[in-house]
Amino acid sequence: MNKLVWAAVLSSIASIGSSVPPSLAQELPSQPATPVRPPSPVKLPTNPKFPTTTIDPETNYRSIAITCGNKVSYKLTTGSSEGACKLFVDHGKVTGAFCTDGANSALQACSIGCQETTGSGGCTRQDQAP
């Protein structure tokens, strides 16, 4: 009896599945007339190449030499063989620099020139003022 009930259930399911009108069947979406291309990646502006912290051969101090947009050059140093120097950059233009080893430091801004130094840190203008 159990087999008879299952046979009836299965035949009912089969007849319901075959009676679904084709219009309700899911169709594949049509392909667009022109090929779809992913948007091209946004190109970021190339970062300008800036000088890195070097070791001054004369003093053995960490230092950096920069030239501001007004063509005035400066040399900053930590005053020791330790530490690092970094540039301040705004919209791809150098606006100043800073050197420190933790105890000694030098700060420079292109708009003002050499600013504060602490300990053995140093900042010197490399060209003569006009």
MDTraj code that builds the backbone (N, CA, C; nanometers):
import mdtraj as md
import numpy as np

residues = "MET ASN LYS LEU VAL TRP ALA ALA VAL LEU SER SER ILE ALA SER ILE GLY SER SER VAL PRO PRO SER LEU ALA GLN GLU LEU PRO SER GLN PRO ALA THR PRO VAL ARG PRO PRO SER PRO VAL LYS LEU PRO THR ASN PRO LYS PHE PRO THR THR THR ILE ASP PRO GLU THR ASN TYR ARG SER ILE ALA ILE THR CYS GLY ASN LYS VAL SER TYR LYS LEU THR THR GLY SER SER GLU GLY ALA CYS LYS LEU PHE VAL ASP HIS GLY LYS VAL THR GLY ALA PHE CYS THR ASP GLY ALA ASN SER ALA LEU GLN ALA CYS SER ILE GLY CYS GLN GLU THR THR GLY SER GLY GLY CYS THR ARG GLN ASP GLN ALA PRO".split()
xyz = np.array([
    [0.0826, -0.1184, 0.0000],
    [0.0000, 0.0000, 0.0000],
    [0.0876, 0.1256, 0.0000],
    [0.1911, 0.1192, 0.0727],
    [0.2831, 0.2315, 0.0781],
    [0.3410, 0.2629, -0.0590],
    [0.3745, 0.1616, -0.1345],
    [0.4313, 0.1815, -0.2671],
    [0.3292, 0.2457, -0.3585],
    [0.2060, 0.2123, -0.3438],
    [0.0992, 0.2678, -0.4273],
    [0.0805, 0.4162, -0.3992],
    [0.0868, 0.4548, -0.2730],
    [0.0722, 0.5966, -0.2360],
    [0.1885, 0.6768, -0.2933],
    [0.3103, 0.6261, -0.2817],
    [0.4261, 0.6958, -0.3339],
    [0.4214, 0.7085, -0.4859],
    [0.3737, 0.6104, -0.5518],
    [0.3618, 0.6164, -0.6970],
    [0.2631, 0.7241, -0.7370],
    [0.1526, 0.7370, -0.6635],
    [0.0522, 0.8390, -0.6934],
    [0.1077, 0.9783, -0.6690],
    [0.1832, 0.9933, -0.5600],
    [0.2415, 1.1239, -0.5274],
    [0.3418, 1.1653, -0.6344],
    [0.4251, 1.0707, -0.6754],
    [0.5256, 1.1007, -0.7759],
    [0.4632, 1.1335, -0.9108],
    [0.3589, 1.0635, -0.9489],
    [0.2951, 1.0935, -1.0772],
    [0.2247, 1.2277, -1.0725],
    [0.1705, 1.2654, -0.9556],
    [0.1058, 1.3974, -0.9425],
    [0.2090, 1.5095, -0.9575],
    [0.3230, 1.4883, -0.8947],
    [0.4298, 1.5891, -0.9033],
    [0.4778, 1.6019, -1.0466],
    [0.4935, 1.4912, -1.1146],
    [0.5392, 1.4936, -1.2530],
    [0.4391, 1.5637, -1.3427],
    [0.3098, 1.5431, -1.3193],
    [0.2101, 1.6081, -1.4053],
    [0.2023, 1.7578, -1.3772],
    [0.2250, 1.7989, -1.2543],
    [0.2237, 1.9432, -1.2220],
    [0.3435, 2.0105, -1.2879],
    [0.4611, 1.9480, -1.2801],
    [0.5813, 2.0044, -1.3394],
    [0.5701, 2.0188, -1.4892],
    [0.5021, 1.9254, -1.5574],
    [0.4913, 1.9339, -1.7030],
    [0.3817, 2.0280, -1.7470],
    [0.2930, 2.0698, -1.6532],
    [0.1846, 2.1596, -1.6915],
    [0.2201, 2.3060, -1.6763],
    [0.3420, 2.3398, -1.6330],
    [0.3850, 2.4797, -1.6202],
    [0.4008, 2.5359, -1.7612],
    [0.3320, 2.6438, -1.7918],
    [0.3421, 2.7005, -1.9263],
    [0.4837, 2.7502, -1.9538],
    [0.5292, 2.7384, -2.0785],
    [0.6654, 2.7811, -2.1124],
    [0.6885, 2.9288, -2.0883],
    [0.5858, 3.0116, -2.0875],
    [0.6057, 3.1547, -2.0679],
    [0.6571, 3.1861, -1.9278],
    [0.6328, 3.0971, -1.8316],
    [0.6817, 3.1206, -1.6965],
    [0.8228, 3.0675, -1.6770],
    [0.8708, 2.9934, -1.7740],
    [1.0067, 2.9410, -1.7635],
    [1.1052, 3.0565, -1.7697],
    [1.2132, 3.0462, -1.6951],
    [1.3128, 3.1527, -1.6931],
    [1.3967, 3.1466, -1.8193],
    [1.4134, 3.2611, -1.8824],
    [1.4949, 3.2680, -2.0033],
    [1.6282, 3.3339, -1.9699],
    [1.7292, 3.3021, -2.0471],
    [1.8589, 3.3661, -2.0310],
    [1.8491, 3.5098, -2.0784],
    [1.9141, 3.6031, -2.0111],
    [1.9099, 3.7417, -2.0574],
    [1.9800, 3.7542, -2.1924],
    [1.9272, 3.8436, -2.2741],
    [1.9880, 3.8629, -2.4058],
    [2.1195, 3.9387, -2.3908],
    [2.2114, 3.9154, -2.4810],
    [2.3414, 3.9804, -2.4789],
    [2.3271, 4.1244, -2.5275],
    [2.4029, 4.2191, -2.4706],
    [2.3955, 4.3581, -2.5181],
    [2.4478, 4.3689, -2.6616],
    [2.3995, 4.4701, -2.7313],
    [2.4380, 4.4901, -2.8708],
    [2.5870, 4.5193, -2.8834],
    [2.6420, 4.5977, -2.7918],
    [2.7856, 4.6262, -2.7946],
    [2.8488, 4.5605, -2.6731],
    [2.9723, 4.5160, -2.6865],
    [3.0369, 4.4495, -2.5729],
    [3.0525, 4.5453, -2.4553],
    [3.0302, 4.4936, -2.3369],
    [3.0455, 4.5735, -2.2156],
    [3.1902, 4.5620, -2.1702],
    [3.2536, 4.6755, -2.1527],
    [3.3932, 4.6787, -2.1079],
    [3.3982, 4.7385, -1.9686],
    [3.4788, 4.6799, -1.8828],
    [3.4908, 4.7405, -1.7497],
    [3.5570, 4.8768, -1.7617],
    [3.5239, 4.9691, -1.6717],
    [3.5872, 5.1011, -1.6787],
    [3.7375, 5.0890, -1.6581],
    [3.8105, 5.1745, -1.7284],
    [3.9567, 5.1709, -1.7145],
    [3.9938, 5.2232, -1.5763],
    [4.0974, 5.1675, -1.5160],
    [4.1358, 5.2133, -1.3827],
    [4.1823, 5.3589, -1.3864],
    [4.1552, 5.4287, -1.2793],
    [4.1972, 5.5687, -1.2684],
    [4.3477, 5.5709, -1.2487],
    [4.4157, 5.6511, -1.3281],
    [4.5604, 5.6619, -1.3156],
    [4.5926, 5.7698, -1.2135],
    [4.6653, 5.7297, -1.1122],
    [4.7062, 5.8246, -1.0104],
    [4.8247, 5.9046, -1.0616],
    [4.8369, 6.0295, -1.0200],
    [4.9523, 6.1074, -1.0643],
    [5.0810, 6.0434, -1.0141],
    [5.1824, 6.0529, -1.0956],
    [5.3114, 5.9969, -1.0580],
    [5.3702, 6.0783, -0.9441],
    [5.4142, 6.0089, -0.8422],
    [5.4764, 6.0784, -0.7298],
    [5.6129, 6.1302, -0.7726],
    [5.6412, 6.2545, -0.7420],
    [5.7726, 6.3074, -0.7784],
    [5.8819, 6.2351, -0.7005],
    [5.9988, 6.2291, -0.7586],
    [6.1137, 6.1665, -0.6930],
    [6.1781, 6.2696, -0.6011],
    [6.1933, 6.2331, -0.4756],
    [6.2507, 6.3243, -0.3790],
    [6.3798, 6.2655, -0.3229],
    [6.4688, 6.3517, -0.2787],
    [6.5936, 6.3021, -0.2212],
    [6.5660, 6.2227, -0.0937],
    [6.6491, 6.1259, -0.0666],
    [6.6353, 6.0457, 0.0543],
    [6.7395, 6.0882, 0.1556],
    [6.7196, 6.0423, 0.2777],
    [6.8169, 6.0711, 0.3828],
    [6.9495, 6.0059, 0.3458],
    [7.0557, 6.0822, 0.3544],
    [7.1892, 6.0296, 0.3237],
    [7.2797, 6.0520, 0.4441],
    [7.3976, 5.9975, 0.4372],
    [7.4984, 6.0233, 0.5408],
    [7.6012, 6.1174, 0.4800],
    [7.6156, 6.2340, 0.5406],
    [7.7099, 6.3341, 0.4927],
    [7.8510, 6.2781, 0.5047],
    [7.9278, 6.2724, 0.3953],
    [8.0626, 6.2123, 0.4003],
    [8.1602, 6.2916, 0.4875],
    [8.1373, 6.4212, 0.5039],
    [8.2296, 6.5031, 0.5832],
    [8.2061, 6.4887, 0.7327],
    [8.0789, 6.4834, 0.7728],
    [8.0469, 6.4831, 0.9156],
    [7.9959, 6.3491, 0.9681],
    [7.9537, 6.2605, 0.8773],
    [7.8918, 6.1319, 0.9121],
    [7.7532, 6.1512, 0.9742],
    [7.6925, 6.2679, 0.9516],
    [7.5581, 6.2963, 1.0033],
    [7.4531, 6.2574, 0.8999],
    [7.3350, 6.2184, 0.9497],
    [7.2200, 6.1983, 0.8600],
    [7.1783, 6.3354, 0.8103],
    [7.1568, 6.3463, 0.6776],
    [7.1237, 6.4782, 0.6229],
    [7.0371, 6.4645, 0.4992],
    [6.9852, 6.5784, 0.4570],
    [6.9062, 6.5863, 0.3343],
    [6.9304, 6.7234, 0.2722],
    [6.9413, 6.7265, 0.1413],
    [6.9554, 6.8532, 0.0689],
    [6.8318, 6.8690, -0.0179],
    [6.7671, 6.9833, -0.0091],
    [6.6457, 7.0059, -0.0884],
    [6.6535, 7.1401, -0.1591],
    [6.5742, 7.1509, -0.2632],
    [6.5569, 7.2779, -0.3337],
    [6.4086, 7.3083, -0.3362],
    [6.3724, 7.4240, -0.2870],
    [6.2318, 7.4647, -0.2833],
    [6.1877, 7.5130, -0.4217],
    [6.0590, 7.5358, -0.4366],
    [6.0038, 7.5829, -0.5632],
    [6.0604, 7.7170, -0.6058],
    [6.1075, 7.7975, -0.5114],
    [6.1670, 7.9275, -0.5438],
    [6.3164, 7.9147, -0.5753],
    [6.3634, 7.7902, -0.5938],
    [6.5027, 7.7576, -0.6308],
    [6.6033, 7.7817, -0.5194],
    [6.5566, 7.8036, -0.3974],
    [6.6469, 7.8201, -0.2838],
    [6.6752, 7.6810, -0.2262],
    [6.8032, 7.6509, -0.2014],
    [6.8443, 7.5192, -0.1530],
    [6.8811, 7.5241, -0.0054],
    [6.8543, 7.4130, 0.0633],
    [6.8856, 7.4009, 0.2056],
    [6.9453, 7.2634, 0.2319],
    [7.0254, 7.2566, 0.3376],
    [7.0765, 7.1284, 0.3841],
    [7.0402, 7.1169, 0.5314],
    [6.9723, 7.0069, 0.5655],
    [6.9329, 6.9811, 0.7032],
    [7.0058, 6.8567, 0.7513],
    [7.0353, 6.8521, 0.8811],
    [7.1046, 6.7372, 0.9380],
    [7.0515, 6.7067, 1.0776],
    [7.0627, 6.5801, 1.1152],
    [7.0241, 6.5409, 1.2510],
    [7.1314, 6.5774, 1.3518],
    [7.2538, 6.5970, 1.3050],
    [7.3641, 6.6249, 1.3960],
    [7.4257, 6.4979, 1.4523],
    [7.3824, 6.3818, 1.4000],
    [7.4408, 6.2543, 1.4422],
    [7.4285, 6.1551, 1.3266],
    [7.4840, 6.0368, 1.3451],
    [7.4764, 5.9341, 1.2405],
    [7.3466, 5.8548, 1.2490],
    [7.2564, 5.8928, 1.3375],
    [7.1282, 5.8239, 1.3568],
    [7.0132, 5.9086, 1.3032],
    [6.8949, 5.8501, 1.2999],
    [6.7737, 5.9220, 1.2648],
    [6.7444, 5.9220, 1.1172],
    [6.6561, 6.0137, 1.0782],
    [6.6128, 6.0229, 0.9385],
    [6.5644, 6.1635, 0.9086],
    [6.5533, 6.1920, 0.7802],
    [6.5024, 6.3214, 0.7339],
    [6.3817, 6.2952, 0.6449],
    [6.2842, 6.3821, 0.6539],
    [6.1618, 6.3702, 0.5751],
    [6.1298, 6.5038, 0.5101],
    [6.0595, 6.4961, 0.3984],
    [6.0144, 6.6163, 0.3281],
    [5.8681, 6.6429, 0.3581],
    [5.8312, 6.7693, 0.3579],
    [5.6912, 6.8087, 0.3606],
    [5.6542, 6.8396, 0.2164],
    [5.5468, 6.7771, 0.1665],
    [5.5063, 6.7924, 0.0269],
    [5.3587, 6.8285, 0.0229],
    [5.3241, 6.9256, -0.0601],
    [5.1849, 6.9650, -0.0787],
    [5.1578, 6.9725, -0.2280],
    [5.0655, 6.8901, -0.2751],
    [5.0301, 6.8844, -0.4169],
    [5.1528, 6.8615, -0.5050],
    [5.2405, 6.7739, -0.4606],
    [5.3581, 6.7372, -0.5391],
    [5.4740, 6.8344, -0.5316],
    [5.4626, 6.9400, -0.4516],
    [5.5712, 7.0376, -0.4395],
    [5.6294, 7.0339, -0.2994],
    [5.7620, 7.0415, -0.2922],
    [5.8299, 7.0435, -0.1626],
    [5.7988, 7.1749, -0.0929],
    [5.7528, 7.1641, 0.0341],
    [5.7238, 7.2851, 0.1110],
    [5.8142, 7.3000, 0.2325],
    [5.8965, 7.1973, 0.2596],
    [5.9873, 7.2040, 0.3738],
    [6.0456, 7.0681, 0.4036],
    [6.1254, 7.0623, 0.5124],
    [6.1890, 6.9360, 0.5504],
    [6.2102, 6.9346, 0.7012],
    [6.2364, 6.8131, 0.7507],
    [6.2561, 6.7919, 0.8931],
    [6.3536, 6.6769, 0.9109],
    [6.4517, 6.6919, 0.9978],
    [6.5459, 6.5851, 1.0313],
    [6.5455, 6.5667, 1.1819],
    [6.5504, 6.4415, 1.2273],
    [6.5591, 6.4154, 1.3710],
    [6.6187, 6.2780, 1.3979],
    [6.6841, 6.2683, 1.5122],
    [6.7301, 6.1385, 1.5613],
    [6.6662, 6.1096, 1.6960],
    [6.5690, 6.1902, 1.7336],
    [6.5003, 6.1754, 1.8615],
    [6.5405, 6.2829, 1.9607],
    [6.6674, 6.3170, 1.9643],
    [6.7165, 6.4204, 2.0558],
    [6.7589, 6.5458, 1.9808],
    [6.8108, 6.5289, 1.8599],
    [6.8591, 6.6406, 1.7788],
    [6.7664, 6.6543, 1.6584],
    [6.7367, 6.7782, 1.6195],
    [6.6472, 6.7957, 1.5052],
    [6.6679, 6.9297, 1.4372],
    [6.6159, 6.9379, 1.3151],
    [6.6183, 7.0630, 1.2382],
    [6.4886, 7.0703, 1.1586],
    [6.4301, 7.1890, 1.1527],
    [6.3041, 7.2113, 1.0824],
    [6.3225, 7.3264, 0.9852],
    [6.2703, 7.3092, 0.8637],
    [6.2831, 7.4116, 0.7592],
    [6.1514, 7.4198, 0.6835],
    [6.1109, 7.5407, 0.6455],
    [5.9923, 7.5633, 0.5622],
    [6.0335, 7.6492, 0.4440],
    [5.9916, 7.6124, 0.3243],
    [6.0309, 7.6882, 0.2047],
    [5.9810, 7.8318, 0.2094],
    [5.8685, 7.8560, 0.2736],
    [5.8134, 7.9915, 0.2793],
    [5.8895, 8.0817, 0.3762],
    [5.9612, 8.0229, 0.4723],
    [6.0296, 8.1014, 0.5749],
    [6.1797, 8.0804, 0.5728],
    [6.2237, 7.9577, 0.5485],
    [6.3661, 7.9234, 0.5551],
    [6.3910, 7.8333, 0.6738],
    [6.5140, 7.8349, 0.7231],
    [6.5474, 7.7531, 0.8397],
    [6.4675, 7.8037, 0.9588],
    [6.4119, 7.7087, 1.0328],
    [6.3330, 7.7464, 1.1495],
    [6.4015, 7.6987, 1.2753],
    [6.3452, 7.6070, 1.3446],
    [6.3956, 7.5624, 1.4734],
    [6.4959, 7.4482, 1.4609],
    [6.6008, 7.4535, 1.5410],
    [6.6933, 7.3414, 1.5546],
    [6.7064, 7.3096, 1.7033],
    [6.7256, 7.1812, 1.7338],
    [6.7474, 7.1407, 1.8726],
    [6.8708, 7.0525, 1.8788],
    [6.9416, 7.0587, 1.9911],
    [7.0617, 6.9766, 2.0077],
    [7.1627, 7.0051, 1.8985],
    [7.2123, 6.8981, 1.8352],
    [7.3129, 6.9114, 1.7299],
    [7.2533, 6.9245, 1.5911],
    [7.1186, 6.9270, 1.5803],
    [7.0538, 6.9402, 1.4498],
    [7.0954, 7.0691, 1.3817],
    [7.0945, 7.0682, 1.2486],
    [7.1369, 7.1881, 1.1770],
    [7.0586, 7.2098, 1.0479],
    [7.0450, 7.3361, 1.0126],
    [6.9819, 7.3763, 0.8861],
    [7.0623, 7.4928, 0.8316],
    [7.1070, 7.4794, 0.7062],
    [7.1816, 7.5870, 0.6437],
    [7.1302, 7.6105, 0.5025],
    [7.1253, 7.7376, 0.4648],
    [7.0890, 7.7730, 0.3292],
    [7.2135, 7.7491, 0.2425],
    [7.1961, 7.6856, 0.1288],
    [7.3103, 7.6453, 0.0475],
    [7.3502, 7.7486, -0.0574],
    [7.2636, 7.8395, -0.0890],
    [7.2984, 7.9424, -0.1880],
    [7.2905, 8.0790, -0.1194],
    [7.3522, 8.1744, -0.1768],
    [7.3522, 8.3089, -0.1191],
    [7.2225, 8.3807, -0.1539],
    [7.1715, 8.4572, -0.0601],
    [7.0498, 8.5353, -0.0845],
    [7.0787, 8.6406, -0.1887],
    [6.9837, 8.6660, -0.2800],
    [7.0083, 8.7675, -0.3858],
    [7.0191, 8.9065, -0.3297],
])
top = md.Topology()
chain = top.add_chain()
for i, resn in enumerate(residues, 1):
    res = top.add_residue(resn, chain, resSeq=i)
    for name in ("N", "CA", "C"):
        top.add_atom(name, md.element.get_by_symbol(name[0]), res)
traj = md.Trajectory(xyz[None], top)
